[in-house]
């Protein structure tokens, strides 16, 4: 499945997956074949940062 391209929809999609599956960002990216640095940068450019302790973007 392709992930959303729009950064705001992507933000919601990733956080929902992390919460529902109870996984880390690294685990999510590995399971979906996603470059974690590229994903993090795309969301950072939209104003979101990853909180590893809470396992979600803010």
Phi and psi in degrees as GROMACS dihedral restraints (atoms count N, CA, C in turn):
[ dihedral_restraints ]
;  ai    aj    ak    al  type     phi  dphi    fc
    3     4     5     6     1   -79.4    20    10
    4     5     6     7     1   143.1    20    10
    6     7     8     9     1   -85.8    20    10
    7     8     9    10     1   156.3    20    10
    9    10    11    12     1   -60.1    20    10
   10    11    12    13     1   146.6    20    10
   12    13    14    15     1   -89.6    20    10
   13    14    15    16     1   -35.7    20    10
   15    16    17    18     1   -64.3    20    10
   16    17    18    19     1   126.4    20    10
   18    19    20    21     1   -61.7    20    10
   19    20    21    22     1   -30.7    20    10
   21    22    23    24     1   -76.6    20    10
   22    23    24    25     1   -36.9    20    10
   24    25    26    27     1   -71.9    20    10
   25    26    27    28     1   -38.4    20    10
   27    28    29    30     1   -60.6    20    10
   28    29    30    31     1   -43.8    20    10
   30    31    32    33     1   -54.2    20    10
   31    32    33    34     1   -50.7    20    10
   33    34    35    36     1   -65.1    20    10
   34    35    36    37     1   -43.5    20    10
   36    37    38    39     1   -61.3    20    10
   37    38    39    40     1   -49.2    20    10
   39    40    41    42     1   -64.1    20    10
   40    41    42    43     1   -47.1    20    10
   42    43    44    45     1   -61.5    20    10
   43    44    45    46     1   -38.2    20    10
   45    46    47    48     1   -64.5    20    10
   46    47    48    49     1   -44.5    20    10
   48    49    50    51     1   -62.4    20    10
   49    50    51    52     1   -44.9    20    10
   51    52    53    54     1   -61.7    20    10
   52    53    54    55     1   -43.1    20    10
   54    55    56    57     1   -68.6    20    10
   55    56    57    58     1   -50.9    20    10
   57    58    59    60     1   -67.0    20    10
   58    59    60    61     1   -34.8    20    10
   60    61    62    63     1   -93.0    20    10
   61    62    63    64     1   -11.3    20    10
   63    64    65    66     1    61.8    20    10
   64    65    66    67     1    40.5    20    10
   66    67    68    69     1  -119.5    20    10
   67    68    69    70     1   168.0    20    10
   69    70    71    72     1   -86.0    20    10
   70    71    72    73     1   168.5    20    10
   72    73    74    75     1   -61.8    20    10
   73    74    75    76     1   -41.3    20    10
   75    76    77    78     1   -60.6    20    10
   76    77    78    79     1   -44.6    20    10
   78    79    80    81     1   -63.5    20    10
   79    80    81    82     1   -41.1    20    10
   81    82    83    84     1   -60.6    20    10
   82    83    84    85     1   -47.3    20    10
   84    85    86    87     1   -65.1    20    10
   85    86    87    88     1   -42.5    20    10
   87    88    89    90     1   -62.1    20    10
   88    89    90    91     1   -44.5    20    10
   90    91    92    93     1   -65.8    20    10
   91    92    93    94     1   -26.3    20    10
   93    94    95    96     1  -110.4    20    10
   94    95    96    97     1     6.0    20    10
   96    97    98    99     1    63.0    20    10
   97    98    99   100     1    40.2    20    10
   99   100   101   102     1  -109.0    20    10
  100   101   102   103     1   138.1    20    10
  102   103   104   105     1   -73.8    20    10
  103   104   105   106     1   111.6    20    10
  105   106   107   108     1   -61.3    20    10
  106   107   108   109     1   -39.5    20    10
  108   109   110   111     1   -64.2    20    10
  109   110   111   112     1   -41.5    20    10
  111   112   113   114     1   -66.3    20    10
  112   113   114   115     1   -41.4    20    10
  114   115   116   117     1   -64.1    20    10
  115   116   117   118     1   -47.6    20    10
  117   118   119   120     1   -61.4    20    10
  118   119   120   121     1   -41.5    20    10
  120   121   122   123     1   -65.6    20    10
  121   122   123   124     1   -41.8    20    10
  123   124   125   126     1   -61.1    20    10
  124   125   126   127     1   -43.6    20    10
  126   127   128   129     1   -73.8    20    10
  127   128   129   130     1   -33.1    20    10
  129   130   131   132     1   -63.3    20    10
  130   131   132   133     1   -39.6    20    10
  132   133   134   135     1   -62.9    20    10
  133   134   135   136     1   -25.1    20    10
  135   136   137   138     1   -92.0    20    10
  136   137   138   139     1     0.6    20    10
  138   139   140   141     1   102.1    20    10
  139   140   141   142     1     8.5    20    10
  141   142   143   144     1  -105.2    20    10
  142   143   144   145     1   143.2    20    10
  144   145   146   147     1  -125.8    20    10
  145   146   147   148     1   152.2    20    10
  147   148   149   150     1   -90.3    20    10
  148   149   150   151     1   130.5    20    10
  150   151   152   153     1  -105.0    20    10
  151   152   153   154     1   100.9    20    10
  153   154   155   156     1   -63.7    20    10
  154   155   156   157     1   -34.1    20    10
  156   157   158   159     1   -64.4    20    10
  157   158   159   160     1   -40.4    20    10
  159   160   161   162     1   -95.7    20    10
  160   161   162   163     1    -4.5    20    10
  162   163   164   165     1    55.8    20    10
  163   164   165   166     1    50.5    20    10
  165   166   167   168     1  -161.1    20    10
  166   167   168   169     1   158.3    20    10
  168   169   170   171     1   -85.2    20    10
  169   170   171   172     1   147.5    20    10
